[in-house]
Amino acid sequence: MTKRDIIDPHHHIWSLEKDKYHWLRKPMPRGVYGDIESISKDYLLSDYRDDTKNYNLRASVHIEAHYDRSVPVEETAWITKVADEFGGPEAIVVYAALEDPNVQEVLDQHLAYGDRIRGVRQILCNHENPTYSFVDRADLMRDAQWREGFGRLEGLGLTFDLLVYPHQLADAADLAAAFPETQIILEHGAMPHDRSAEGLAYWRAGLRNLAERENVTIKASGLGQTDWNWTQQSMGSMVRDIVDIFGPKRAMFASNFPVDKAYNSFDAYYAAYETAVADLSADEQNDLFLGTADRIYRLGVTTN
């Protein structure tokens, strides 16, 4: 059986040896993710390649994994060393606190590690329920100092991976409109944690508003984090909403491994993606599994 070609534009690897991933210390709190203590162990490139072995992984993008925020460049140095030695991941998205007056220095230090550096991620998830919040401030996307830092990305050729909740999508749309030349990639479908009919309708409305900004693409990824016991029906419904709202050329499938491994296998996620879009054309499916990620992260895998 021929393996499907894929690019995985969102995964992590980590080693807990130096205790730099503080959020992975046990006991882990049960926040929006639920029980994810099963991932509190080393997850190396060899583990990731074993998880992806039933697909033809053409390239992957490593997303910063909340390494010690005081020394984020250390993670970039380690991932670069892994990539040099083992031939992957092919691209790296790094962390920087954009509100930091010294953010340019941090960005320059990341960029010194070479052309694998494609973008920045700063998780902005803030919620009235403190166990759901990743950051204390709800106003960062509106903050002048933060926006000054964000404005540096375009000139450096860097994308921005954005992780927010549905109630923050209006701010995201305003940000995208203010910086139309900066490519923004919305992660994990904006974390639709309210699974009620009203909550999902609110989520879809926020996505439609954001999709009007042509500089925004979206990852159908990490959906297990807010649907812990997902089924083909529940996963497929979310996936189709994302694809239908943004279109295949502005959407991409990703694993969010090993975080989403807490809920199911890599094969199960990708089989769910395949089933959800089985009625689309071969070209449309190719965009979702390969082409969009290739273009947005400039991986050079396809000739399109």
Backbone bond lengths (Angstrom), bond angles and torsions (degrees), N, CA, C in turn:
res aa  C-N    CA-C-N  psi(-1)  N-CA   C-N-CA  omega(-1)  CA-C   N-CA-C  phi
1 M - - - 1.469 - - 1.525 109.88 -
2 T 1.327 116.70 132.17 1.456 120.92 -179.31 1.526 110.58 -72.94
3 K 1.305 115.63 131.99 1.456 119.91 177.71 1.522 109.99 -78.92
4 R 1.329 116.31 140.67 1.458 120.37 177.59 1.530 109.84 -71.31
5 D 1.330 116.05 134.45 1.457 120.86 172.74 1.526 109.17 -72.96
6 I 1.328 116.52 131.90 1.459 120.82 176.25 1.526 110.53 -140.01
7 I 1.304 114.40 156.03 1.463 123.14 161.31 1.521 105.82 -115.43
8 D 1.308 116.88 131.87 1.464 120.64 176.14 1.527 107.48 -101.88
9 P 1.331 117.94 104.92 1.459 119.93 -175.67 1.525 114.93 -90.14
10 H 1.334 116.60 16.29 1.464 117.29 177.56 1.525 110.37 -159.47
11 H 1.315 115.25 100.22 1.467 120.03 172.73 1.522 108.44 -151.76
12 H 1.317 115.21 171.33 1.465 122.35 -179.89 1.528 108.90 -131.30
13 I 1.297 115.50 156.28 1.463 121.72 160.82 1.522 106.21 -133.19
14 W 1.334 115.91 152.99 1.452 118.27 177.65 1.515 111.35 -157.73
15 S 1.311 114.20 155.52 1.465 123.51 171.76 1.521 106.83 -122.93
16 L 1.320 116.16 131.43 1.463 120.43 -178.08 1.527 112.52 -92.24
17 E 1.314 117.08 6.93 1.468 121.32 -174.69 1.527 112.63 -57.29
18 K 1.339 117.84 -41.68 1.463 121.14 -176.86 1.527 113.20 -94.19
19 D 1.325 117.46 3.94 1.470 123.01 177.58 1.527 111.67 54.40
20 K 1.334 116.27 47.49 1.465 121.14 179.38 1.531 112.80 -100.37
21 Y 1.317 116.85 -8.59 1.465 120.71 176.52 1.531 107.52 -102.75
22 H 1.326 114.82 80.23 1.461 119.83 -170.85 1.521 112.34 -61.90
23 W 1.306 117.14 -30.52 1.467 120.62 -177.86 1.523 112.50 -69.21
24 L 1.342 116.69 -14.69 1.455 120.92 179.62 1.528 113.24 -93.90
25 R 1.321 116.75 4.12 1.458 119.71 176.31 1.531 110.35 -70.11
26 K 1.307 116.03 137.88 1.458 120.23 174.94 1.527 109.79 -86.92
27 P 1.332 118.98 147.65 1.475 126.20 -2.82 1.520 110.42 -76.61
28 M 1.325 116.24 140.32 1.451 121.47 -179.22 1.528 109.79 -90.88
29 P 1.338 117.13 134.32 1.470 119.67 -179.68 1.523 111.42 -67.30
30 R 1.311 117.01 150.97 1.468 122.36 177.20 1.526 108.21 -93.48
31 G 1.307 116.27 92.35 1.451 121.13 176.99 1.505 110.00 -99.56
32 V 1.309 116.14 -140.07 1.462 120.71 -179.64 1.522 111.49 -60.55
33 Y 1.341 116.45 -26.10 1.464 121.81 -177.24 1.521 113.80 -76.41
34 G 1.337 117.51 -21.62 1.454 118.89 -171.56 1.521 110.74 78.46
35 D 1.311 116.58 -146.43 1.462 122.43 -177.32 1.525 110.09 -88.25
36 I 1.334 115.95 107.65 1.468 119.57 179.30 1.540 111.42 -124.48
37 E 1.329 116.20 25.32 1.470 118.31 -179.50 1.521 112.18 -61.82
38 S 1.316 118.43 -19.75 1.471 121.18 -179.89 1.527 112.36 -63.45
39 I 1.340 117.76 -18.64 1.477 119.61 -179.23 1.524 111.93 -96.08
40 S 1.328 117.30 2.79 1.462 120.78 -179.13 1.525 110.18 -81.24
41 K 1.326 115.08 67.98 1.463 123.08 178.47 1.515 107.53 -163.26
42 D 1.319 116.35 168.05 1.463 119.95 179.18 1.527 110.59 -56.26
43 Y 1.328 114.99 139.92 1.464 120.90 172.17 1.522 105.63 -136.56
44 L 1.321 115.11 100.58 1.453 121.78 -172.99 1.524 110.69 -99.81
45 L 1.316 115.89 172.65 1.461 119.86 -178.40 1.521 110.86 -59.36
46 S 1.322 117.01 -35.38 1.471 120.08 178.05 1.531 110.89 -63.52
47 D 1.324 117.61 -36.37 1.469 121.15 177.68 1.529 109.81 -67.04
48 Y 1.316 115.89 -43.38 1.462 120.02 179.64 1.527 110.92 -63.22
49 R 1.312 116.83 -43.62 1.462 119.32 -179.69 1.525 111.40 -66.39
50 D 1.307 117.28 -31.12 1.464 119.17 175.14 1.528 110.29 -67.87
51 D 1.320 116.93 -40.49 1.471 120.20 179.28 1.523 112.29 -65.09
52 T 1.323 117.10 -30.14 1.474 121.09 -175.12 1.522 113.24 -98.60
53 K 1.316 118.36 9.08 1.461 121.53 -168.41 1.524 114.14 -65.05
54 N 1.315 118.40 -21.35 1.458 119.90 -178.91 1.528 113.38 -87.01
55 Y 1.329 115.95 3.13 1.465 121.82 173.66 1.519 108.60 -123.47
56 N 1.317 116.14 156.65 1.458 121.08 178.00 1.525 107.74 -89.73
57 L 1.317 115.43 89.61 1.461 121.72 -176.40 1.524 109.37 -75.32
58 R 1.325 116.09 107.43 1.464 120.72 -177.39 1.526 112.32 -81.51
59 A 1.312 116.54 -30.45 1.465 121.69 179.33 1.517 108.14 -169.35
60 S 1.334 116.05 162.95 1.455 119.56 176.76 1.523 109.47 -145.72
61 V 1.327 114.35 159.37 1.463 122.13 -179.64 1.520 108.13 -119.23
62 H 1.319 116.03 120.69 1.458 120.24 177.29 1.525 109.02 -86.56
63 I 1.325 115.49 126.16 1.457 122.07 178.15 1.529 109.15 -103.50
64 E 1.329 115.53 133.67 1.464 119.54 179.98 1.526 109.52 -46.78
65 A 1.337 115.14 143.99 1.462 120.08 -170.52 1.522 112.73 -120.21
66 H 1.331 115.92 39.40 1.465 121.98 176.48 1.516 111.10 59.45
67 Y 1.343 114.06 46.04 1.469 121.54 170.34 1.527 108.02 -63.33
68 D 1.287 117.52 160.62 1.470 122.99 177.71 1.531 109.95 -39.89
69 R 1.322 116.23 114.59 1.457 120.89 -172.84 1.527 113.56 -65.59
70 S 1.315 118.00 -17.47 1.465 119.83 179.25 1.526 112.45 -78.26
71 V 1.348 117.01 -17.76 1.470 120.60 -178.05 1.534 110.05 -139.07
72 P 1.315 119.12 56.82 1.468 120.53 -173.27 1.521 114.42 -65.24
73 V 1.312 117.19 -24.20 1.465 119.59 -177.97 1.530 110.98 -69.78
74 E 1.336 116.94 -21.73 1.466 120.05 176.41 1.530 111.02 -59.95
75 E 1.331 116.81 -39.03 1.460 119.46 178.48 1.523 110.41 -64.77
76 T 1.320 117.31 -42.74 1.464 121.31 178.56 1.525 110.79 -60.38
77 A 1.320 116.36 -40.78 1.466 120.22 178.84 1.524 110.36 -62.00
78 W 1.329 117.02 -42.87 1.466 120.52 -178.26 1.523 111.59 -68.74
79 I 1.347 117.19 -45.82 1.459 119.99 -179.98 1.524 110.40 -62.33
80 T 1.317 116.97 -39.46 1.470 120.42 177.94 1.526 110.77 -62.34
81 K 1.320 116.59 -40.98 1.472 120.53 178.05 1.523 110.58 -62.90
82 V 1.315 116.85 -42.82 1.468 121.32 177.27 1.526 110.10 -60.75
83 A 1.325 116.08 -46.47 1.469 120.42 -178.33 1.517 111.62 -64.14
84 D 1.323 116.70 -39.42 1.471 120.10 178.26 1.525 111.03 -63.81
85 E 1.322 115.97 -37.58 1.460 120.25 -175.24 1.520 112.88 -82.25
86 F 1.344 116.86 -36.39 1.461 120.07 -170.96 1.526 114.28 -117.06
87 G 1.330 117.38 1.73 1.459 119.68 175.15 1.509 115.59 78.16
88 G 1.292 118.61 23.47 1.459 122.21 177.47 1.517 109.43 177.83
89 P 1.295 117.77 159.14 1.463 128.90 2.11 1.524 112.62 -70.35
90 E 1.323 115.57 157.36 1.450 121.25 -174.18 1.523 113.91 -81.30
91 A 1.327 117.50 -21.59 1.461 121.80 179.22 1.520 109.57 -142.38
92 I 1.336 115.08 155.63 1.461 121.51 -174.78 1.524 108.80 -134.01
93 V 1.318 115.48 132.15 1.465 122.64 171.89 1.523 106.94 -110.18
94 V 1.318 116.90 123.75 1.457 122.83 -168.80 1.530 111.08 -105.24
95 Y 1.322 115.34 171.22 1.464 120.91 177.01 1.516 110.52 -103.12
96 A 1.327 114.85 139.56 1.459 121.68 167.73 1.520 107.84 -151.55
97 A 1.321 116.50 140.16 1.465 121.61 175.24 1.525 107.10 -84.17
98 L 1.306 116.69 104.10 1.462 120.37 -171.85 1.519 112.73 -67.90
99 E 1.330 118.33 -20.59 1.465 120.67 177.75 1.522 112.88 -79.73
100 D 1.330 117.71 -8.47 1.460 122.93 -179.94 1.534 109.60 -70.19
101 P 1.328 118.84 124.10 1.470 119.87 177.92 1.523 113.43 -57.51
102 N 1.338 116.56 -22.05 1.466 121.11 179.94 1.528 112.43 -99.69
103 V 1.324 117.23 22.88 1.461 120.14 -174.81 1.524 112.10 -62.14
104 Q 1.328 118.65 -32.65 1.462 119.69 -179.77 1.522 111.08 -60.47
105 E 1.310 117.35 -39.12 1.461 121.42 178.33 1.525 110.78 -62.44
106 V 1.321 116.40 -42.06 1.466 120.66 179.00 1.532 110.23 -65.82
107 L 1.323 117.13 -44.20 1.463 120.51 178.64 1.532 110.97 -61.57
108 D 1.305 116.54 -41.57 1.477 119.97 179.10 1.527 110.65 -62.90
109 Q 1.328 116.88 -38.49 1.467 119.85 179.13 1.523 110.72 -65.39
110 H 1.335 117.14 -41.32 1.459 120.03 175.70 1.532 110.40 -61.86
111 L 1.316 116.87 -48.39 1.465 121.41 -174.81 1.520 112.34 -64.93
112 A 1.318 116.87 -21.62 1.464 120.16 177.87 1.522 111.70 -64.56
113 Y 1.341 117.05 -15.11 1.464 120.45 179.29 1.520 113.12 -86.24
114 G 1.311 117.69 6.93 1.454 119.53 167.44 1.507 115.52 105.82
115 D 1.334 113.87 -173.22 1.459 119.44 -169.11 1.534 113.54 -80.45
116 R 1.316 119.46 3.12 1.470 119.39 171.14 1.528 111.47 -71.51
117 I 1.318 117.41 -19.56 1.462 121.17 -176.34 1.524 107.87 -75.80
118 R 1.333 116.27 113.35 1.465 120.64 -174.29 1.514 113.64 -113.60
119 G 1.315 117.96 -20.28 1.451 117.79 -175.60 1.514 112.63 -167.72
120 V 1.328 113.46 -179.87 1.464 122.69 -179.15 1.521 108.00 -123.91
121 R 1.321 116.22 144.27 1.456 121.15 168.54 1.515 108.66 -126.91
122 Q 1.339 114.48 136.24 1.458 121.97 168.79 1.519 106.35 -135.75
123 I 1.320 117.04 111.30 1.463 121.04 -179.25 1.530 108.97 -65.02
124 L 1.332 116.19 128.60 1.457 121.66 -176.30 1.525 112.79 -116.82
125 C 1.325 118.01 13.00 1.464 121.58 -176.89 1.528 111.09 -63.07
126 N 1.333 114.90 113.93 1.464 121.57 175.50 1.516 107.52 -127.43
127 H 1.337 115.97 140.84 1.465 119.42 -173.57 1.518 109.19 -147.98
128 E 1.325 115.87 151.85 1.461 120.08 177.84 1.523 111.80 -64.57
129 N 1.330 116.49 -25.49 1.461 121.09 172.66 1.527 107.05 -85.78
130 P 1.334 118.61 109.70 1.470 120.19 -173.76 1.520 114.13 -60.01
131 T 1.335 118.36 -24.69 1.460 119.56 179.08 1.527 111.41 -72.12
132 Y 1.326 117.83 -14.44 1.460 122.49 178.09 1.535 112.17 -94.63
133 S 1.325 117.47 -12.58 1.462 120.71 -173.72 1.524 111.92 -83.47
134 F 1.321 114.83 138.01 1.464 121.92 173.39 1.526 110.97 -102.57
135 V 1.324 116.06 -22.39 1.462 121.55 177.11 1.520 108.11 -133.35
136 D 1.337 115.76 153.55 1.456 120.82 -175.91 1.527 112.65 -80.51
137 R 1.327 116.69 -24.37 1.464 119.96 -173.29 1.523 111.60 -98.49
138 A 1.332 115.54 135.14 1.459 121.20 177.53 1.522 112.59 -92.94
139 D 1.344 116.56 -7.76 1.464 120.16 -169.41 1.525 114.16 -108.81
140 L 1.321 118.31 11.00 1.468 118.51 -170.93 1.527 113.11 -58.29
141 M 1.324 118.39 -41.67 1.462 119.66 -178.16 1.528 112.75 -65.83
142 R 1.332 116.51 -17.00 1.460 121.38 178.46 1.519 112.49 -100.53
143 D 1.322 117.53 -9.56 1.460 122.74 -174.35 1.532 111.37 -74.08
144 A 1.322 117.28 132.36 1.468 121.65 -175.54 1.527 111.86 -63.18
145 Q 1.321 117.28 -42.12 1.463 120.25 -179.64 1.527 110.54 -65.95
146 W 1.325 116.70 -41.37 1.469 120.12 178.16 1.524 110.02 -63.36
147 R 1.328 116.68 -43.72 1.465 119.89 179.79 1.528 111.92 -65.36
148 E 1.311 116.54 -31.21 1.468 118.71 175.77 1.520 109.17 -62.82
149 G 1.325 116.93 -42.52 1.456 120.49 176.34 1.511 112.07 -65.21
150 F 1.334 116.55 -42.98 1.462 120.97 178.29 1.527 110.63 -59.68
151 G 1.317 116.82 -37.40 1.452 121.24 -178.90 1.517 114.00 -63.90
152 R 1.315 117.84 -16.77 1.464 121.53 178.61 1.530 112.62 -75.63
153 L 1.322 117.41 -20.15 1.465 120.35 -171.99 1.523 112.06 -65.76
154 E 1.329 117.04 -42.12 1.461 119.96 -177.06 1.523 111.63 -57.22
155 G 1.325 117.14 -47.98 1.462 120.58 -178.32 1.510 113.63 -65.29
156 L 1.320 116.73 -21.79 1.462 121.74 179.65 1.524 112.02 -94.78
157 G 1.332 116.77 -0.79 1.465 120.45 -179.79 1.508 113.42 70.56
158 L 1.334 117.30 30.34 1.456 121.87 -176.28 1.524 110.94 -107.51
159 T 1.313 115.74 140.92 1.458 122.35 172.65 1.521 108.99 -86.29
160 F 1.348 115.43 172.69 1.466 119.50 175.57 1.511 109.50 -129.84
161 D 1.333 116.06 120.83 1.464 122.19 173.72 1.514 107.92 -88.23
162 L 1.332 115.11 119.85 1.459 122.44 -173.51 1.525 110.38 -110.35
163 L 1.332 116.65 124.72 1.461 121.37 175.23 1.519 108.37 -121.27
164 V 1.341 115.56 114.06 1.456 122.77 -179.45 1.525 108.98 -141.22
165 Y 1.321 115.63 172.48 1.453 122.33 173.55 1.534 110.26 -94.45
166 P 1.335 117.41 165.50 1.464 119.37 -178.56 1.526 114.51 -54.51
167 H 1.336 118.23 -37.48 1.467 119.18 -177.84 1.531 112.29 -70.76
168 Q 1.330 117.82 -7.46 1.463 121.56 178.59 1.526 112.63 -100.47
169 L 1.319 117.20 1.65 1.468 120.13 -175.09 1.526 112.82 -68.77
170 A 1.327 118.61 -27.42 1.465 119.82 176.72 1.528 110.51 -65.16
171 D 1.329 116.75 -42.30 1.464 119.87 175.55 1.524 110.88 -63.43
172 A 1.325 116.68 -37.54 1.462 120.66 178.55 1.532 110.87 -63.46
173 A 1.318 116.95 -41.46 1.460 120.74 178.68 1.520 110.94 -64.06
174 D 1.323 116.56 -40.04 1.464 120.56 177.54 1.525 110.72 -64.56
175 L 1.322 116.73 -40.56 1.460 121.26 177.97 1.527 110.60 -62.70
176 A 1.320 116.78 -46.14 1.459 120.87 -179.35 1.521 111.15 -62.54
177 A 1.322 117.14 -37.16 1.463 120.56 178.47 1.527 111.57 -68.35
178 A 1.326 116.59 -34.40 1.465 120.77 -178.73 1.526 112.63 -75.24
179 F 1.340 117.26 -22.78 1.470 121.70 -178.48 1.534 109.08 -130.13
180 P 1.328 117.45 68.00 1.470 120.75 -171.30 1.521 114.71 -67.46
181 E 1.325 117.80 -15.57 1.467 120.36 -179.20 1.522 112.56 -95.10
182 T 1.316 117.83 -1.53 1.464 121.39 178.40 1.518 109.13 -99.29
183 Q 1.325 115.77 124.33 1.462 120.71 179.87 1.517 109.57 -76.46
184 I 1.337 115.84 122.08 1.459 122.98 178.10 1.518 108.48 -110.30
185 I 1.332 116.24 132.21 1.463 121.77 178.09 1.526 107.80 -115.18
186 L 1.309 116.70 111.72 1.466 121.71 178.98 1.521 109.00 -78.44
187 E 1.316 115.69 122.54 1.459 121.32 -176.11 1.525 111.94 -89.92
188 H 1.328 114.57 150.20 1.462 123.70 167.34 1.529 112.95 54.04
189 G 1.343 114.77 32.08 1.458 118.98 177.33 1.510 114.17 56.12
190 A 1.347 117.30 23.48 1.480 123.20 -179.32 1.527 112.90 67.99
191 M 1.328 116.84 26.38 1.467 121.15 168.25 1.533 113.42 52.28
192 P 1.330 119.34 65.52 1.465 121.99 -178.20 1.533 112.29 -73.29
193 H 1.321 115.76 79.04 1.467 120.83 -172.30 1.522 113.15 -79.79
194 D 1.338 117.56 -22.38 1.466 120.62 176.97 1.522 107.68 -86.55
195 R 1.332 116.07 105.51 1.460 120.83 -172.56 1.524 113.26 -89.85
196 S 1.338 117.29 5.14 1.461 119.76 177.18 1.529 109.43 -70.60
197 A 1.324 116.88 163.51 1.464 120.52 178.24 1.522 110.52 -59.54
198 E 1.341 116.06 -40.03 1.456 119.76 179.65 1.530 110.93 -67.79
199 G 1.336 115.81 -40.58 1.459 119.96 179.71 1.516 112.16 -63.44
200 L 1.315 117.20 -42.34 1.456 120.52 -179.77 1.526 111.58 -71.24
201 A 1.334 117.41 -33.18 1.467 120.25 175.69 1.533 110.42 -65.43
202 Y 1.322 116.24 -40.83 1.471 121.99 177.21 1.528 110.04 -62.81
203 W 1.317 116.66 -42.91 1.469 122.57 177.37 1.525 111.17 -60.20
204 R 1.318 117.08 -48.15 1.466 120.15 -179.85 1.526 111.50 -62.41
205 A 1.314 117.28 -39.59 1.463 120.47 178.86 1.529 110.73 -62.80
206 G 1.325 117.04 -41.26 1.462 120.95 177.57 1.515 112.07 -63.77
207 L 1.338 116.77 -39.88 1.456 120.47 177.85 1.533 110.81 -64.94
208 R 1.323 116.78 -41.88 1.473 119.27 -179.70 1.526 111.06 -61.68
209 N 1.312 115.98 -41.29 1.456 119.97 178.50 1.529 111.09 -62.99
210 L 1.323 116.20 -44.96 1.461 120.20 -179.68 1.518 111.22 -67.52
211 A 1.319 117.62 -35.31 1.464 121.40 -178.04 1.521 112.30 -64.52
212 E 1.320 118.24 -15.88 1.461 120.71 176.31 1.526 111.56 -68.50
213 R 1.312 117.10 -17.46 1.475 121.73 178.54 1.526 108.61 -89.40
214 E 1.307 116.36 113.11 1.465 120.92 -171.36 1.520 113.35 -68.49
215 N 1.315 117.81 -15.77 1.464 120.73 179.51 1.523 112.73 -88.67
216 V 1.334 117.05 13.75 1.461 121.16 179.59 1.525 110.00 -114.84
217 T 1.315 115.92 130.59 1.458 122.88 169.22 1.529 107.58 -118.85
218 I 1.321 116.36 173.31 1.467 119.69 -172.97 1.525 110.51 -139.90
219 K 1.318 114.89 146.23 1.458 121.51 172.92 1.529 109.85 -104.17
220 A 1.315 116.18 123.98 1.459 120.97 165.43 1.528 105.27 -83.06
221 S 1.289 115.40 94.69 1.469 122.09 -173.20 1.514 108.09 -158.43
222 G 1.312 116.34 164.11 1.447 120.37 173.66 1.512 114.55 61.07
223 L 1.315 117.79 17.60 1.462 120.07 -173.91 1.522 112.49 -74.87
224 G 1.324 116.50 -18.51 1.457 119.12 175.05 1.521 112.81 -67.61
225 Q 1.327 116.71 -22.80 1.461 120.56 -177.54 1.525 112.69 -64.57
226 T 1.317 116.73 -26.16 1.461 120.40 179.67 1.528 111.82 -116.01
227 D 1.334 116.03 7.76 1.476 122.26 178.44 1.523 106.32 -144.92
228 W 1.358 115.78 68.42 1.458 121.87 -165.24 1.520 113.71 -57.72
229 N 1.313 117.72 -35.29 1.464 122.22 -178.60 1.520 110.05 -110.63
230 W 1.309 114.92 47.23 1.462 120.33 -172.09 1.529 112.25 -61.59
231 T 1.315 113.03 152.65 1.463 121.93 175.37 1.520 108.32 -119.32
232 Q 1.319 116.21 170.79 1.454 118.76 175.87 1.525 110.73 -57.60
233 Q 1.322 116.76 -37.50 1.461 119.91 -179.26 1.526 111.71 -66.96
234 S 1.338 116.81 -47.86 1.465 119.22 -177.10 1.525 111.37 -69.75
235 M 1.339 117.27 -41.79 1.458 120.42 178.13 1.527 110.66 -67.28
236 G 1.326 115.87 -45.57 1.456 119.67 -178.04 1.507 112.76 -61.36
237 S 1.326 116.69 -36.54 1.463 120.60 179.12 1.519 110.92 -64.03
238 M 1.328 117.22 -45.30 1.468 120.45 178.99 1.524 110.98 -64.90
239 V 1.321 115.80 -43.67 1.464 120.14 -179.71 1.528 110.47 -59.71
240 R 1.324 117.46 -45.61 1.463 119.70 -178.74 1.524 112.11 -67.22
241 D 1.329 117.34 -36.35 1.461 118.88 174.84 1.526 110.45 -58.49
242 I 1.325 116.49 -46.69 1.462 121.60 -179.01 1.524 110.77 -62.08
243 V 1.330 116.83 -47.99 1.464 121.22 -177.68 1.525 111.05 -66.84
244 D 1.314 116.87 -42.92 1.461 119.94 -178.19 1.524 112.09 -66.79
245 I 1.322 117.45 -34.79 1.469 120.69 -178.03 1.527 111.54 -75.95
246 F 1.319 117.85 -42.60 1.467 120.50 -176.37 1.525 113.36 -95.58
247 G 1.323 117.57 -24.47 1.455 120.84 -176.15 1.521 111.01 85.12
248 P 1.349 117.39 151.04 1.469 120.44 -175.06 1.528 114.84 -60.85
249 K 1.315 118.14 -27.99 1.465 119.61 -178.58 1.522 112.85 -80.09
250 R 1.336 116.37 -5.98 1.462 119.75 177.69 1.528 111.22 -125.70
251 A 1.325 116.58 18.12 1.465 121.49 177.90 1.520 108.98 -133.25
252 M 1.316 115.89 153.47 1.465 120.79 -179.17 1.519 109.44 -147.88
253 F 1.331 115.66 147.55 1.461 121.46 176.91 1.520 109.92 -93.87
254 A 1.333 115.68 139.24 1.462 120.89 -179.36 1.521 109.23 -147.16
255 S 1.329 115.83 164.36 1.470 120.05 -171.83 1.520 114.99 -95.61
256 N 1.336 117.17 -33.32 1.468 121.18 -169.26 1.521 111.20 53.78
257 F 1.310 117.09 36.36 1.466 119.94 175.84 1.524 109.93 -83.77
258 P 1.328 117.85 147.96 1.468 126.26 3.74 1.524 115.35 -90.09
259 V 1.338 119.01 5.06 1.465 118.74 -176.45 1.524 110.48 -58.65
260 D 1.330 116.75 -50.26 1.463 118.84 -178.18 1.521 113.04 -75.12
261 K 1.306 117.46 -4.72 1.463 120.21 172.75 1.529 110.10 -66.82
262 A 1.318 116.84 -18.58 1.463 120.68 177.08 1.523 111.75 -62.48
263 Y 1.325 117.35 -19.40 1.464 121.04 -175.19 1.522 113.78 -113.25
264 N 1.345 117.96 -25.68 1.464 119.88 -178.95 1.523 109.80 -172.65
265 S 1.321 115.79 175.71 1.461 121.51 -176.30 1.526 111.49 -84.34
266 F 1.315 115.78 161.30 1.460 121.57 175.30 1.521 110.07 -57.05
267 D 1.317 116.43 -45.77 1.467 120.61 -178.93 1.527 111.33 -60.32
268 A 1.331 117.04 -37.51 1.464 120.07 -179.13 1.521 111.40 -65.79
269 Y 1.329 116.51 -41.76 1.470 119.23 178.34 1.520 110.96 -63.02
270 Y 1.321 115.85 -48.87 1.463 118.09 -175.38 1.524 112.01 -70.76
271 A 1.309 117.08 -30.01 1.467 119.03 172.93 1.526 110.23 -65.82
272 A 1.333 116.78 -37.67 1.467 120.39 177.06 1.521 110.60 -65.05
273 Y 1.328 116.97 -41.07 1.471 120.00 176.59 1.524 109.96 -61.10
274 E 1.331 116.06 -46.66 1.465 119.99 -177.77 1.521 111.41 -60.64
275 T 1.323 116.30 -43.71 1.458 119.85 179.76 1.525 111.36 -64.70
276 A 1.325 116.52 -39.80 1.463 120.74 -176.44 1.519 113.02 -64.54
277 V 1.340 117.04 -27.77 1.472 119.63 -176.29 1.525 111.80 -119.24
278 A 1.323 116.71 21.56 1.469 120.57 -176.11 1.518 112.60 -61.51
279 D 1.331 117.13 -24.84 1.465 120.14 -178.76 1.521 113.22 -84.73
280 L 1.336 118.19 -7.21 1.456 120.92 179.53 1.521 110.66 -79.74
281 S 1.325 116.13 162.44 1.461 120.16 -178.99 1.523 110.62 -69.11
282 A 1.327 115.75 164.14 1.467 120.52 178.86 1.524 110.75 -60.48
283 D 1.332 117.02 -39.52 1.461 120.22 179.08 1.523 111.38 -65.52
284 E 1.315 117.06 -40.85 1.470 120.41 178.86 1.525 110.84 -65.38
285 Q 1.312 116.65 -42.08 1.461 119.42 177.28 1.526 110.95 -64.80
286 N 1.319 116.49 -38.07 1.460 120.47 178.78 1.525 111.02 -61.47
287 D 1.326 116.85 -39.85 1.463 119.81 176.52 1.523 110.72 -60.24
288 L 1.306 117.29 -45.07 1.460 121.50 -175.19 1.521 112.77 -68.36
289 F 1.309 116.58 -40.05 1.463 121.00 -176.80 1.529 113.27 -88.46
290 L 1.338 116.09 -17.22 1.466 117.93 -168.88 1.526 112.73 -146.75
291 G 1.321 116.28 -57.73 1.455 121.16 -164.91 1.515 115.67 -66.06
292 T 1.336 117.33 -44.54 1.464 119.21 -178.16 1.514 110.99 -63.29
293 A 1.318 116.98 -47.27 1.466 120.55 178.85 1.519 111.12 -61.37
294 D 1.321 116.87 -40.06 1.457 121.44 179.54 1.522 110.65 -59.72
295 R 1.322 115.83 -44.26 1.461 120.49 -177.46 1.533 111.79 -72.31
296 I 1.327 116.46 -46.65 1.455 119.74 -174.16 1.522 111.77 -67.51
297 Y 1.323 116.87 -39.78 1.467 120.33 -178.86 1.535 112.62 -96.80
298 R 1.329 116.87 7.00 1.479 122.92 173.31 1.525 111.56 52.91
299 L 1.325 115.03 55.55 1.462 120.52 -174.35 1.524 113.08 -90.66
300 G 1.321 118.25 -20.55 1.453 120.80 177.03 1.510 114.82 69.08
301 V 1.338 116.36 27.45 1.468 120.18 -179.03 1.514 112.41 -80.52
302 T 1.328 116.35 -42.97 1.465 120.94 -179.54 1.517 110.07 -105.34
303 T 1.303 115.16 171.53 1.466 119.67 179.95 1.516 111.56 -98.65
304 N 1.343 117.60 -0.72 1.467 121.39 -177.92 1.530 110.95 -70.70
